[in-house]
């Protein structure tokens, strides 16, 4: 088998890279994945999962996701729709069948893995090895992978007489239960608590194990489109102004919270974690109704009627249903700064903070249009996963530096302006240059950003 690019993994980032490369080159591609269907971790997601960000700028550049509508009810009322996991999976499956395979330039090999040392694809069912000659690059789409509740290796022991389930099984086991224990502080745990509350669960019957509280992003500030210009770009302006002034990271969190940019569940607890989970103010209000919060470190063992922690024991109802949401979204990717471009290899990394599909499209566009390797490397400094506020400052600075370099590449500003995965472009493309109020907001961003970068370097140092 011979191909221009061999892509390892068929998740969202890989498919975004492939989509842009198909549009901008005449190259051929082989995609290998251990799963039997495209879509990566979405194949193993819990049934009530939804995107954090609007569907309007998720997926691949060539095809919209969803119906581009504003929700009229629920905690996301007034905001752009958030695709369900089922919708996302169908989207990727359809792209593979109707677009990529139909192009005649893509070979899709499910249930296989790439063996770097031998340069062969191994069929996981039969063990048959297929040598592959790769002409241009091996593209590694696995680096942004996260732990998944359904498949991760549990880090605590569970007694045989205790019912402990991943959130995937919650709809099948919740009926008739009077007590629930949710383990985890991230978005999966929040989704599980919201599911229980939405279906009539009593917040007093929910015990929530949160080893660390988290700063959350206000969904109001991440809405694309000219109608949300003041919320999005006004939020960025205040963010840059605050970043140019704050003296320490604790002050940063509280200042962003005061502006409605960051949120938290418990005003009495200063969050240690920042995973960029996006929530609405309505969701935060619902989540805050659960008052039985346990902060005793990580669970080490679960027995009937008892949680065992690093810092002691905690009693729970003996018939409680335990929902394990302790898989880490950040996983091992917080420190991964393997360069995007190296000899014969492209590592799909985030080069705009927490925007994997957009980052993959930018990487593909650079690969397709820029010949100078040094320019490509300079424009793709890695912004890994985020675990703390310090990480957030570091990734924010990296993103700003990358975006400044993109503006210097011939033709790239126009490309960015037309890319549906580029959230700011949805509003900027509709901006009336005569709108003095909105132009003033952009001028504030421009004025504050250099000062913010200088202060971010000081904070990180």
TABEL-V39211 format. One record per run of one state. SS is the DSSP state (h for helix, s for strand, l for the rest). FROM is the first residue (numbers start at 1). TO is the last residue. If there is no record, write none. Layout:
BEGIN
<<SS;FROM;TO> <SS;FROM;TO>>
END
This chain:
BEGIN
<<l;1;1> <s;2;8> <l;9;11> <h;12;24> <l;25;28> <s;29;33> <l;34;39> <h;40;44> <l;45;49> <s;50;50> <l;51;54> <h;55;57> <l;58;59> <s;60;60> <l;61;62> <s;63;63> <l;64;69> <s;70;70> <l;71;79> <s;80;80> <l;81;83> <s;84;84> <h;85;103> <l;104;105> <s;106;110> <l;111;111> <s;112;115> <l;116;119> <s;120;123> <l;124;128> <s;129;131> <l;132;132> <s;133;140> <l;141;156> <s;157;158> <l;159;163> <s;164;166> <h;167;173> <l;174;179> <s;180;183> <l;184;186> <h;187;198> <l;199;202> <h;203;205> <s;206;209> <l;210;213> <s;214;218> <h;219;222> <l;223;225> <h;226;243> <l;244;248> <h;249;258> <l;259;261> <s;262;263> <l;264;272> <s;273;279> <l;280;280> <h;281;287> <l;288;292> <s;293;294> <l;295;298> <s;299;303> <l;304;305> <s;306;309> <l;310;311> <s;312;315> <l;316;320> <s;321;324> <l;325;340> <s;341;342> <l;343;344> <s;345;347> <l;348;355> <h;356;369> <l;370;372> <h;373;378> <l;379;388> <h;389;406> <l;407;411> <h;412;418> <l;419;422> <h;423;428> <l;429;435> <h;436;460> <l;461;461>>
END
